[in-house]
């Protein structure tokens, strides 16, 4: 009887051993996968940090290109930098191409939002809201000012609350707005189509004609101004750039890529190095 009973016992023990071995194998595989995941996450984190630092360093390169280049380079340009394990692709453009939310006249800003919404009647309403907001922030004590509504808005997104701009309308106008120009005027030889449409009082045909004419080139500032309605000519200017919008793409080997948007002021008489006004990754 002893020998007969021992077979089931040995079989049960074998099953336990096999189950235990399988469990050990599963735990080892899980640990290996966890180790690989941790290593992968660590590598991604390192690549992200490197990309961030390279993008910040590119601000100095933009400042040098704008400060030391010829007339064309001072308006905008592009360049690439190849390192041993990384590559940078940089495009930059004078902030005079965008409308400054702090310095621009309310009527110009109103025309921009109206053009973005394709509602000409909206221009006057938005302009009046901006004027009221600016007057209220100039006279009200700090404790009574609306959140996000300061005399000088620090970020473009603050116009949503300060001027009561719908989010959808803000998103449409966002690429045409800046806090870096510090000029009441915009350069129509650099501006995007939406800004030109605003200067043309939402006239699509005249806008298309101007954009086509611009590709051929102008011979003088007067020739440029002559293309616009007389009421918009005071909004156009051609002063030297004070800041630049830079679009930067960083590639780490072939495994990691990220894009950034920077606003940079170049070196000048009182500023020896480029200064970064804003910096943010671009999420696509």
RARA-V840739 format. One record per backbone hydrogen bond with DSSP energy under -1.0 kcal/mol. CO is the residue of the C=O (numbers start at 1). NH is the residue of the N-H. Records with the same first field share a line. If there is no record, write none. Layout:
CO->NH / NH
This chain:
1->5
2->6
5->9
6->10
7->11
8->12
9->13
10->14
11->15
12->16
13->17
14->18
15->19
16->20
17->21
18->22
19->23
20->24
21->25
22->26
23->27
24->28
25->29
26->30
27->31
28->32
29->33
30->34
31->35
32->36
33->37
34->38
35->39
36->40
37->41
38->42
39->43
40->44
41->45
42->46
43->47
44->48
45->49
46->50
47->51
48->52
49->53
50->54
51->55
52->56
53->57
54->58
56->59
58->62
59->63
60->64
61->65
62->66
63->67
64->68
65->69
70->74
72->75 / 76
75->94
77->92
79->90
81->88
85->253
86->83
87->251
88->81
89->249
90->79
91->247
92->77
93->245
94->97
95->98
96->187
99->178
100->104
105->109
106->110
107->111
108->112
109->113
110->114
111->115
112->116
113->117
114->119
119->122
120->123
122->126
123->127
124->128
125->129
126->130
127->131
128->132
129->133
130->134
131->135
132->136
133->137
134->138
135->139
136->140
141->144
142->145
146->149
155->158
156->159
157->160
158->162
159->163
160->165
166->170
167->171
168->172
169->173
170->174
173->176
174->177
176->99
178->101
186->237
187->190 / 191
192->196
193->197
194->198
195->199
196->200
197->202
198->201
200->203
203->207
204->208
205->209
206->210
207->211
208->212
209->213
210->214
211->215
213->217
220->224
221->225
222->226
224->227
225->228
229->232
232->235
233->236
235->186
243->95
244->264
245->93
246->262
247->91
248->260
249->89
250->258
251->87
252->255 / 256
256->252
258->250
259->282
260->248
261->280
262->246
263->277 / 278
264->244
265->275
271->268
275->265
278->263
280->261
